Amino acid sequence: MIDMHCHILPGIDDGAQNLEESVALLREEKRQGIQKIVFTPHFNPERQILDHFLTARENSWHHLQATDEFRQLELETKLGAEVYFSMRLTEMDLSKLAFENTNYILIEFPVNNRPYGMTRTLQSIIEKGYTPILAHVERYDFFTENPVKLYDLVSMGCVAQVNAAAVVSGVSVKGVSALQYINWELAHLICSDAHSMVRRAPNTQAAYELVEKKLGHQYTKWLIKNSYDIFQNNYFDEPVSHQPKKFLGKWR
Ligand SMILES: [Fe+2]
């Protein structure tokens, strides 16, 4: 399994604060069957200077890489970022923010409001040759209130991710759960978004087990293949999503 959204690099954001925490998180990831990881510390183009972020990420990575504990885990890793949505992204060099040696870039939105210029900005990122991965889509009211909005972005070429914790908890907002997005094939990836062993601890294994139990093996196979294709920078198959329809007041 592959985890492509986590805050495990030490001392760079609100995730792991030091090497000990990083190593503990990585040991837990490995124990759960994760073999490949993309490190995605937060980057906000409105508040941070790209070069400063890249230097901090490089330093944190070298620090971790230099430890025996990390090397003994024999994980395959890439650097990435969880980029806060900004219309400035259209003017930026995205190559350093995309997952290393790929054209995939993880983007998160403000929780409460659908940001101005969202579709236009995502379209322009796609036109530059990048595929936006929309982080934890289950979190946003503007999708749960009307999942067709997510369907439209996926049809445009975006990929969507749900958090393992949301899959496991089964929480639904306005009747729409993380599992429902997977069932519609509107969420293509499960990731941990792990911050610490206490706050959103890695639990990808439990999420996959739940998908297997509730939706069946073809769904777990599909999710794992998607994460593999993204990690390898393979062409992502045109997603065959089901368009959500409202029936008797519920999205189905
Ligand atoms: Fe995150």
Boltz pocket constraint, residues with backbone or C-beta under 6 A from the ligand:
constraints:
  - pocket:
      binder: B
      contacts: [[A, 5], [A, 6], [A, 7], [A, 40], [A, 82], [A, 193]]
      max_distance: 6.0
